[in-house]
Amino acid sequence: MSPGKLTLAGRTAQHLRAAISAGDYSAGSRLPTEFELAKTLGVSRSTVRAAIRELAVLGLVRTAHGVGTFVVEQPVVSAGLEQLDSITESIRSTGREPGMDYASRVIRPVLPEEAARMAVPGDTEVLEMRRTIYADREVMAFSYDLLPTELLPEGFEIESIEGSLFATMMTRLGVTPHHSTAQVHAVHSEHVGWGPEANGHDLFVLLNQLHYDSADRLLLYSRTYFIEGRYEFTILRGLT
């Protein structure tokens, strides 16, 4: 094969990519069977199988054995991990309208594993918030957030918290997130989230973060479960 010349499987993959881009196969839909694609495209099933493997490597499709091959949803929002910014602003920067619903707000003691992660005494009280995060009313993530109650002014009404949590912290609590430590995990679970889409997703990217002010005081512990395929993280890397 001469340099730059596509194999038959490569040309088949290119054809399928074009069909996906054109909307012939929408996000979440199942592709025709290998037999059907081979017949339609005039190639062998092994060629179709190789083309689908190529699309899977590119993250365009996923195959569930015994069920079929499905078109993967492409990210709605893309954000870099290098810069500390609110999720609201990262969504707005893509030209989409951010939204947020608070499923609950409750004051409680930290659990032992939370105290260890936050490096706080075991009798620390926190405000636990559970939020659904949207972009153009499409669910992006479910977030569990813990804020030490010592940051709350006397008489503060926790039910009044709404919208961007970063904005609330800066404008109403008088604290400003300065830096954070973050861990990223892949999570497969049927028990993340709430509301109408609670049972609609089982694969997430978990961003586990501790937020601090400029004096290294802990402000917030967040566990945000981003729905896989809807929110993409990038990392800027370079030689030191």
C-alpha positions in Angstrom: 0.0 0.0 0.0 1.5 3.4 -1.0 1.9 6.0 1.7 -1.3 8.0 2.4 -3.5 5.5 0.7 -6.4 4.3 2.8 -7.2 0.6 3.2 -10.7 -0.7 2.4 -11.4 -0.7 6.1 -10.1 2.8 6.4 -12.4 4.0 3.6 -15.3 2.2 5.2 -14.6 3.9 8.5 -14.3 7.3 6.7 -17.7 6.7 5.1 -19.3 5.9 8.4 -17.7 8.9 10.1 -19.2 11.1 7.3 -22.6 9.5 7.9 -22.4 10.1 11.6 -21.3 13.8 11.1 -24.2 14.3 8.6 -26.6 13.1 11.3 -27.6 9.9 9.4 -26.9 8.1 12.7 -27.7 10.3 15.6 -26.0 10.3 19.0 -27.1 7.3 21.1 -28.6 5.5 18.1 -27.6 2.0 17.2 -25.8 1.3 13.9 -27.1 -1.3 11.5 -25.7 -4.8 12.0 -22.4 -5.8 10.4 -24.3 -7.8 7.9 -26.6 -4.9 7.0 -23.6 -2.5 6.7 -21.6 -4.9 4.6 -24.5 -5.4 2.2 -25.2 -1.6 2.0 -21.5 -0.6 1.5 -20.6 -3.6 -0.7 -17.8 -4.8 1.6 -17.2 -7.9 3.7 -18.3 -8.2 7.3 -14.6 -8.4 8.4 -14.0 -5.0 6.7 -17.0 -3.5 8.5 -15.8 -5.0 11.8 -12.3 -3.4 11.3 -13.9 -0.1 10.4 -16.0 -0.1 13.6 -12.9 -0.9 15.7 -11.3 2.2 14.2 -14.3 4.3 15.0 -14.3 2.9 18.6 -10.6 3.9 19.0 -11.6 7.4 18.0 -14.4 7.5 20.6 -17.1 7.8 18.0 -18.9 4.5 18.7 -19.1 1.9 21.5 -20.0 -1.8 21.1 -22.2 -3.6 23.7 -21.7 -7.3 23.0 -24.9 -9.0 22.2 -26.7 -5.7 21.9 -25.1 -3.7 19.1 -22.9 -0.7 18.2 -24.0 2.7 19.3 -23.0 6.2 18.3 -21.3 8.0 21.2 -22.6 11.4 22.3 -19.9 14.1 21.6 -19.0 16.5 24.4 -21.3 19.4 24.9 -18.8 21.3 27.0 -15.0 21.2 27.0 -12.9 22.7 29.8 -9.3 22.7 30.8 -8.2 21.4 34.2 -5.3 23.8 34.5 -7.4 26.8 35.4 -9.6 27.0 38.5 -13.0 28.3 37.3 -16.6 27.7 38.2 -18.5 25.1 36.2 -21.0 27.8 35.4 -18.4 30.0 33.7 -16.9 27.1 31.8 -20.3 26.3 30.4 -21.0 29.9 29.6 -17.6 30.2 27.8 -18.8 27.7 25.2 -21.8 29.8 24.3 -24.3 27.7 26.2 -26.6 28.8 29.0 -25.6 27.3 32.4 -28.3 26.3 34.8 -28.4 24.7 38.3 -31.0 23.0 40.4 -30.4 22.3 44.1 -31.9 19.0 45.0 -31.1 19.4 48.7 -29.3 21.6 51.3 -28.7 20.1 54.7 -26.3 20.7 57.7 -24.8 17.6 59.1 -21.6 16.2 60.7 -18.9 15.0 58.3 -18.6 11.2 57.7 -15.3 9.6 58.8 -14.1 9.2 55.2 -15.0 12.8 54.4 -13.1 14.1 57.5 -10.1 12.2 56.4 -10.2 13.6 52.9 -10.8 17.1 54.1 -8.3 16.8 56.9 -10.8 18.2 59.5 -11.8 17.0 62.9 -14.5 14.3 63.0 -17.0 16.5 64.7 -16.9 19.2 62.0 -20.3 20.3 60.7 -20.8 20.9 57.0 -23.4 22.2 54.7 -24.1 19.4 52.2 -25.6 20.5 48.9 -26.7 18.3 46.0 -26.9 20.0 42.6 -27.8 19.2 39.1 -25.8 21.2 36.6 -27.1 22.0 33.1 -26.0 23.4 29.8 -29.0 24.7 27.7 -31.2 22.6 30.1 -29.3 19.4 29.2 -28.0 17.7 32.3 -24.2 17.8 32.5 -23.4 16.6 36.0 -24.6 15.8 39.5 -22.5 17.4 42.3 -22.2 16.6 46.0 -20.6 19.6 47.8 -19.5 20.0 51.4 -18.9 23.5 52.8 -17.7 23.9 56.5 -20.5 25.7 58.4 -17.9 27.9 60.0 -17.9 29.9 56.7 -21.6 30.7 57.0 -22.5 34.1 58.5 -24.8 34.0 61.6 -28.4 33.6 60.6 -27.6 32.6 57.0 -30.5 30.9 55.3 -29.1 27.9 53.5 -32.3 27.5 51.4 -31.4 30.9 49.8 -28.4 29.4 48.0 -29.0 29.1 44.3 -27.1 29.4 41.0 -23.3 29.3 40.9 -21.7 28.1 44.1 -18.5 29.9 43.4 -20.5 33.2 43.0 -22.3 32.5 46.3 -19.1 32.0 48.1 -17.5 35.2 46.8 -20.5 37.5 47.0 -22.4 36.2 50.0 -19.9 34.4 52.2 -16.9 36.7 51.5 -14.5 33.9 50.6 -12.7 33.4 47.3 -11.5 30.1 45.9 -7.8 30.5 45.0 -6.5 27.0 44.2 -7.6 23.4 44.5 -6.4 19.9 44.4 -8.2 17.5 42.1 -8.4 13.8 41.4 -10.1 12.4 38.3 -11.8 9.0 38.3 -13.9 6.9 35.9 -17.0 5.8 37.7 -19.6 3.1 36.7 -22.6 3.3 38.9 -26.4 3.1 38.7 -26.7 5.1 42.0 -25.5 8.5 41.1 -27.8 11.4 40.6 -31.5 12.3 41.2 -34.4 13.6 39.2 -35.8 12.5 35.9 -32.3 11.4 34.5 -31.2 9.6 37.7 -31.6 6.2 36.1 -30.6 7.2 32.6 -26.8 7.2 33.1 -24.3 4.8 34.6 -20.9 6.0 33.4 -19.4 9.2 34.8 -16.1 11.1 35.1 -15.7 12.0 38.8 -13.9 15.3 39.6 -13.0 15.0 43.3 -11.8 18.5 44.4 -10.7 20.3 47.5 -10.9 24.1 47.2 -8.8 26.5 49.3 -8.4 30.3 49.7 -5.1 32.1 49.3 -4.3 31.3 53.0 -4.8 27.5 52.4 -8.0 27.5 54.3 -10.4 24.8 53.1 -13.5 26.3 51.6 -15.2 23.4 49.8 -15.1 19.7 49.1 -16.8 18.8 45.8 -17.5 15.4 44.2 -18.9 16.2 40.8 -20.0 13.4 38.6 -19.9 14.5 34.9 -22.0 12.4 32.5 -19.6 10.6 30.2 -19.6 12.1 26.8 -21.3 15.4 27.7 -18.4 17.2 29.5 -14.9 16.9 28.2 -11.7 17.7 30.2 -8.4 18.8 28.6 -5.0 19.2 30.1 -2.3 21.5 28.7 1.0 19.7 28.8 4.5 20.8 27.9 8.2 20.2 28.5 9.6 21.6 31.6 
